[in-house]
Amino acid sequence: MRQGSWWVLAAGLVGVATGCGAPPPCDEGQVLQGEACVDYVAGEPVDAEVRTVDPGTPWQWQITGTVDTSWDVPVYDVDVFDLTDAVRDTLRDDDRMVICYFSAGSFEPWRDDADQFPEEVIGRPLDGWPDERWLDTRSPVVRSILEARLDEAVAWGCDGVEPDNVTAYHNRSGFPLTATDQLDFNRFLANAAHSRGMGVALKNDVEQVEELVDWFDYSVNEECAAFDECDTLQPFLDAGKPVFHTEYVDDWQDAPDKADEVCGVLPGLSTIIKGWDLGPERLGCPGEG
């Protein structure tokens, strides 16, 4: 989910309250390797032939409630933990591209694998989502659990994945995560997905699009129109990669007015209007969603 930015805080104050037992911060441009800080080297993206679609392709995004498979759209984004054989088989029979959502950067106590996260990697609550807590994504334990989630997505037959909450570096996570830490983690996720033959979405993190576009196959963006930052997503469109874009309404009856406001904000987006719970309802922009 979209998290509020804390750029207004002085850089030295971001994430100063570290989790119990958290390792110390590295300098910007370095990452933690074992117990030492080393200069970060990005390396090359893992190459993979993955399923994707053209920019502007209509889509549906539902991660709460029983998945409504009746929308006549080529792309569905659903929660990997809530997939059922019936939903998967229906989407597959209609040859829809299936993107599987999971949270990569936050601890969700209701997930089946929640007991695998040690206390020292669990940080502050997410702003607006008090039941979730940020993770120390530098941790090898965290990354191992996430690789197991990717393996589960493969087993479910997901074409791609949408790892959420990959912007801890500019939120009060409870850990001293830097922009370099975030680049390293996001590239880890992309390479891990590609090594399993799946596509991967960059979720928000608009500040790092130019550094990450070569690693990711598409973007899932929340409210770039509301935040006046849709132009930051242009590198994906320039690369022929789709941007699956959502704007939210508090009251569903306001959806048509919201569509009038945001449709066409950036040519090439796949824009839909959704409620905050990301249930079955959707309103697509003509030619965009």
KOLTIMI-385206 format. One line per field, with one value per residue (C-alpha): residue in one letter; chain; y, x negated, z; residue number from 1. Coordinates in pm, whole numbers, plus 50000, padded with zeros to 5 digits. Last residue first. Layout:
// KOLTIMI-385206
res <- [A ...]
chain <- [A ...]
v <- [Y ...]
u <- [X ...]
w <- [Z ...]
n <- [NUM ...]
This chain:
// KOLTIMI-385206
res <- [G E G P C G L R E P G L D W G K I I T S L G P L V G C V E D A K D P A D Q W D D V Y E T H F V P K G A D L F P Q L T D C E D F A A C E E N V S Y D F W D V L E E V Q E V D N K L A V G M G R S H A A N A L F R N F D L Q D T A T L P F G S R N H Y A T V N D P E V G D C G W A V A E D L R A E L I S R V V P S R T D L W R E D P W G D L P R G I V E E P F Q D A D D R W P E F S G A S F Y C I V M R D D D R L T D R V A D T L D F V D V D Y V P V D W S T D V T G T I Q W Q W P T G P D V T R V E A D V P E G A V Y D V C A E G Q L V Q G E D C P P P A G C G T A V G V L G A A L V W W S G Q R M]
chain <- [A A A A A A A A A A A A A A A A A A A A A A A A A A A A A A A A A A A A A A A A A A A A A A A A A A A A A A A A A A A A A A A A A A A A A A A A A A A A A A A A A A A A A A A A A A A A A A A A A A A A A A A A A A A A A A A A A A A A A A A A A A A A A A A A A A A A A A A A A A A A A A A A A A A A A A A A A A A A A A A A A A A A A A A A A A A A A A A A A A A A A A A A A A A A A A A A A A A A A A A A A A A A A A A A A A A A A A A A A A A A A A A A A A A A A A A A A A A A A A A A A A A A A A A A A A A A A A A A A A A A A A A A A A A A A A A A A A A A A A A A A A A A A A A A A]
v <- [50053 50303 50309 50447 50474 50169 50158 49872 49686 49349 49467 49682 49796 50158 50171 50155 50367 50217 50350 50154 50441 50513 50884 51048 51225 51081 50972 51152 51401 51242 50911 51069 51201 50853 50695 50929 50678 50443 50657 50699 50702 50570 50617 50313 50269 49960 50100 49887 49850 49974 50123 50477 50369 50254 50569 50782 50677 50995 51193 51052 51252 51494 51312 51264 51178 50925 50764 50409 50262 49910 49912 49673 49442 49545 49542 49798 50036 50038 50334 50557 50456 50538 50832 50664 50393 50284 49904 49787 49487 49152 48896 48531 48273 48174 48356 48653 48666 48647 48912 49150 49091 49141 49455 49592 49505 49663 49976 50005 49965 50233 50469 50414 50194 50285 50060 50147 50187 50559 50594 50709 50396 50168 50212 49850 49798 49555 49280 49246 48914 48771 48496 48315 47939 47866 47675 47973 48202 47959 47973 48351 48318 48094 48364 48607 48388 48373 48750 48804 48563 48728 49057 49380 49399 49494 49461 49728 49646 49571 49580 49959 50024 50403 50462 50120 49996 50012 49731 49352 49206 49162 48963 48673 48617 48249 48275 48489 48210 48147 48518 48683 48865 49072 49187 49444 49487 49205 49220 48982 49026 48772 48893 48669 48728 48614 48317 48268 47912 48048 48299 48030 47780 48026 48130 47770 47646 47919 48222 48401 48387 48498 48811 48904 49119 49029 49120 49068 49237 49116 49135 48813 48672 48824 48719 48641 48924 49138 49161 49269 49454 49438 49528 49701 49722 50081 49983 49652 49319 49088 48726 48663 48577 48623 48815 48871 49242 49336 49425 49688 49727 49865 49951 49734 49767 49475 49239 49000 49226 49551 49792 50101 50401 50596 50503 50188 50190 49985 49631 49585 49405 49546 49763 50096 50429 50654 50563 50901 51149 51193 51283 51575 51514 51655 51348 51143 51004 50859 50496 50357 50000]
u <- [50773 50640 50847 51147 51052 51143 51382 51333 51523 51392 51218 50908 51000 50923 51186 51064 51038 50839 50560 50338 50101 49999 50072 50019 50308 50544 50804 50745 51028 51304 51218 51248 51592 51696 51563 51742 52024 51757 51694 51338 51199 50863 50644 50476 50206 50070 49768 49679 49324 49240 48911 49046 49350 49130 48917 49237 49316 49172 49423 49702 49577 49857 49932 50301 50211 49948 50216 50091 49850 49785 49488 49383 49097 48845 48465 48405 48656 48470 48230 48467 48761 48590 48801 49117 49090 49448 49451 49195 49358 49195 49210 49162 48913 48777 48446 48657 48836 48510 48353 48642 48652 48276 48303 48559 48341 48023 48206 48364 48034 47888 48172 48084 48235 48157 48431 48747 48933 49003 49058 48821 48606 48904 49017 49059 49395 49541 49389 49610 49536 49546 49690 49821 49854 49944 49618 49426 49599 49507 49143 49167 49296 48998 48770 48940 48859 48493 48483 48611 48353 48074 48163 48117 48494 48535 48912 49178 49479 49838 50142 50116 50179 50210 49838 49677 49598 49232 48979 48966 48622 48518 48831 48743 48970 49061 49376 49539 49524 49899 49977 50188 49896 49819 49455 49372 49126 49215 49593 49749 49936 49948 49972 50181 50190 50532 50551 50926 50864 50580 50803 51061 50796 50636 50968 51087 50755 50764 50543 50564 50197 50090 50305 50442 50341 50540 50444 50629 50957 51315 51407 51579 51304 51440 51192 51356 51269 50958 50659 50825 50650 50801 50628 50666 50355 50228 49864 49824 49835 49595 49497 49138 48820 48550 48225 48100 48023 47654 47436 47548 47219 47256 46941 46913 47042 46941 47138 47242 47261 47440 47470 47274 47349 47495 47295 47400 47643 47591 47725 48070 48077 48415 48540 48377 48533 48338 48549 48514 48361 48025 48191 48376 48745 48947 48860 49090 49310 49649 49703 49897 50000]
w <- [48224 47975 47654 47838 48205 48405 48695 48938 49210 49332 49651 49677 50031 49941 49669 49311 48996 48709 48491 48252 48170 47811 47799 48140 48317 48055 48308 48637 48693 48485 48650 48994 48901 48787 49111 49353 49410 49541 49848 49975 49622 49505 49197 49047 48781 48610 48423 48122 47984 47634 47756 47713 47916 48202 48182 48195 48552 48707 48497 48713 49014 49102 49431 49351 48991 49099 49312 49352 49100 48984 48748 48475 48377 48643 48650 48373 48534 48865 48865 48665 48883 49213 49335 49207 49470 49373 49338 49083 48921 48849 48570 48652 48526 48866 48814 48707 49042 49239 49016 49071 49446 49484 49273 49516 49813 49672 49561 49905 50088 49861 49947 50311 50582 50942 51086 51277 50949 50970 50595 50321 50315 50368 50007 49894 50059 49804 49590 49281 49114 48764 48549 48857 48817 49178 49226 49091 49340 49618 49508 49528 49883 49964 49822 50058 50357 50248 50208 50560 50703 50503 50676 50480 50446 50809 50806 50854 51066 50970 51201 51229 50858 50829 50876 50882 51230 51339 51310 51284 51197 51563 51649 51420 51118 51069 51281 51012 50751 50741 50719 50992 51157 50847 50852 50587 50302 50065 50088 49841 49514 49231 48872 48645 48269 48149 47913 47972 48092 48309 48483 48551 48664 48905 49056 49097 49236 49497 49538 49871 49967 49619 49647 49303 49004 48692 48336 48003 48105 48067 48434 48539 48762 49083 49350 49681 49918 49937 49699 49376 49091 48742 48418 48083 47859 47826 47795 47613 47792 47978 48005 48099 47912 48173 48215 48568 48592 48593 48892 49140 49326 49678 49869 50179 50535 50755 50982 50706 50405 50488 50200 50098 49877 50168 50475 50658 50946 51261 51291 51444 51778 51874 51591 51516 51611 51375 51073 50907 51150 50979 50652 50810 50794 50508 50300 50524 50246 50327 50240 49943 50000]
n <- [289 288 287 286 285 284 283 282 281 280 279 278 277 276 275 274 273 272 271 270 269 268 267 266 265 264 263 262 261 260 259 258 257 256 255 254 253 252 251 250 249 248 247 246 245 244 243 242 241 240 239 238 237 236 235 234 233 232 231 230 229 228 227 226 225 224 223 222 221 220 219 218 217 216 215 214 213 212 211 210 209 208 207 206 205 204 203 202 201 200 199 198 197 196 195 194 193 192 191 190 189 188 187 186 185 184 183 182 181 180 179 178 177 176 175 174 173 172 171 170 169 168 167 166 165 164 163 162 161 160 159 158 157 156 155 154 153 152 151 150 149 148 147 146 145 144 143 142 141 140 139 138 137 136 135 134 133 132 131 130 129 128 127 126 125 124 123 122 121 120 119 118 117 116 115 114 113 112 111 110 109 108 107 106 105 104 103 102 101 100 99 98 97 96 95 94 93 92 91 90 89 88 87 86 85 84 83 82 81 80 79 78 77 76 75 74 73 72 71 70 69 68 67 66 65 64 63 62 61 60 59 58 57 56 55 54 53 52 51 50 49 48 47 46 45 44 43 42 41 40 39 38 37 36 35 34 33 32 31 30 29 28 27 26 25 24 23 22 21 20 19 18 17 16 15 14 13 12 11 10 9 8 7 6 5 4 3 2 1]
